Amino acid sequence: MTLQQLFGIQLPIIQAPMAGVQDHRLAVAVSNAGGLGSLPAAMLSLEALRTELTALQAQTDQPFNVNFFCHCPPVPDAEREAKWRAALAPFYAELDLDPAQIPIGPGRAPFSAEAAELLAEFRPAVLSFHFGLPAPELLAQVRSWGSKVIASATTVAEALWLEAQGVDAIIAQGLEAGGHRGHFLSMDLTEQAGLFALLPRIVQAVKVPVIAAGGIADAQGVAAAMALGAAGVQVGSAYLLCPEATTSAIHRAALQSSGSGHTALTTVFSGRPARGIVNRVMRELGPLTAPTPEFPLATSAIAPLRAKAESQGSGDFSPLWCGQNASGCKAVGAGQLTLELAGGL
Amino acid sequence: MTLQQLFGIQLPIIQAPMAGVQDHRLAVAVSNAGGLGSLPAAMLSLEALRTELTALQAQTDQPFNVNFFCHCPPVPDAEREAKWRAALAPFYAELDLDPAQIPIGPGRAPFSAEAAELLAEFRPAVLSFHFGLPAPELLAQVRSWGSKVIASATTVAEALWLEAQGVDAIIAQGLEAGGHRGHFLSMDLTEQAGLFALLPRIVQAVKVPVIAAGGIADAQGVAAAMALGAAGVQVGSAYLLCPEATTSAIHRAALQSSGSGHTALTTVFSGRPARGIVNRVMRELGPLTAPTPEFPLATSAIAPLRAKAESQGSGDFSPLWCGQNASGCKAVGAGQLTLELAGGL
């Protein structure tokens, strides 16, 4: 079965869900163009999720995808939190922020029974998960109303695990991809492989369709992924300059600068490795060696620095998410970009 | 101009030069099949180089490539050497080796005027360089007798630098590649990108033909690289099981084991990051954090451990070079493998 048949779409192009830089509008534009638009739900309250899903359903009658994170909520650790704030203290002083005024709290919630209950009213065609899958009973529930389930694999072992849980397709997330890496069986980053190696190995290992992600920026990239056995692609960074995305002006400027050629995985923004354009806080704290608390608890202490710096026009403390290939970023409508990506098929 | 026209070959398939696991025989088989066979010269004395070139020229009338390293010879540092030996001390004790009996000395010499003089007698069709290029006068000399010059780039900046020096083609070495990474303008490993991102960015940046390397294991991989704009490919790991390679039995067994799915960049074998299958010494010393002396000086202190362990049938201290995609490794003749790689063109 092709990905088009599986999801009921026209083009095997999935717009990657990108929490923090898009809402329903980007998803609407992509779904209406024949691709699969995605709504990132990881940073939405239940109320905001309802608002977004209502808007999405009102503006397209085409299939769409809703994405959730599936991390284990961490146990807060006062000592780690204190170390993290100590590491950030010079920046608080520089930006004239009072550390005592900075709240503690998680920035992202994993998929929950409450979210599933809400989704039951909307029954999205596709649900995608990052960092593994929800608990089996929750997974059975979302599948009971006909939603197709897909999830990210960053290793062959993860792909086999996901297939055993019954997912309908697997996203092979190459090391090139921007944003959070989806690894969940092993935290050893040396196991993360480039798409040229990961994709064919996963295609050989599983029977379900495989969706290629990471570094795919244009029609040539789509054709290359298909040549390696992908049933479709998931593209993120290329959509970041679209008018339908909510990407900040600072983030857009970074994507269009020569600096977009140098990204790195970093834990400084959330506590988990995610790829963004190298900026001051990544450089000065060390992208992967900063003493952060567990995901997603790192976010709260760095958030005020980001807000203050951004108010002064600086992206020094912002997560400038971007994959290793920003060459496809274009300030064109997301529908047009979707058609262009599919142009070589 | 196609790569075939540039080099006078039939198939745009370059067998990657792999020091330590091959001699002229692998190159002969590939060149006679219509690809470009390569002789790695980095670990050869001038005498051995002459012997190999003589054999190569006697056994093929087709074009071949000779590869050299272009690192700056390091200044030995007694303190770093002592630290390195201290880190290895528990292993010396375990394997009953006397540290006082272990000589100090470089394992690999950079391209030299003496090597150029010797090459003048053989005038190989192609010379490839890793870690940059020889000094301009040496480069002019090798070009004066008609050899085409190619070199590895791991970033867009390196590709632009190589093009400015007048190379005839550029090898885009994706992060997936096995063996030594070729970076030379920056030692920051976060700048190293997967082939899906690196290849199209280099193709867009330069006018000379671009050769894709890293993670390409079969005809589908070759087709994917061509879709991304490559003029040809350089394939290494896939050739390691060929009977014409001198790959050790221990190395062959590792390549055929499930362990080949987990490689990492490591400095423990030479002092420079190189990708191999994760083994005991990489795990126990930390693949990139071991206190090694500068490249290539790390080799001499670990060499006796390797020799002793291998004599006992163990690869615990061996460089098991391999890229991130060992799925194409096959125990078939290198000529047949070359034809299979080109099968989709």
Interface residues (C-beta under 8 A of the other chain):
Chain A: T155 V156 G174 L175 E176 T190 E191 A193 G194 L195 F196 A197 L198 P200 R201 Q204 G214 G215 I216 A217 D218 Q220 G221 A223 A224 A225 A227 L228 G229 G261 H262 T263 A264 L265 V278 P287 G323 Q324 N325 S327 G344
Chain B: T155 V156 G174 L175 E176 T190 E191 A193 G194 L195 F196 A197 L198 P200 R201 Q204 G214 G215 I216 A217 D218 Q220 G221 A223 A224 A225 A227 L228 G229 G261 H262 T263 A264 L265 V278 P287 G323 Q324 N325 S327 G344
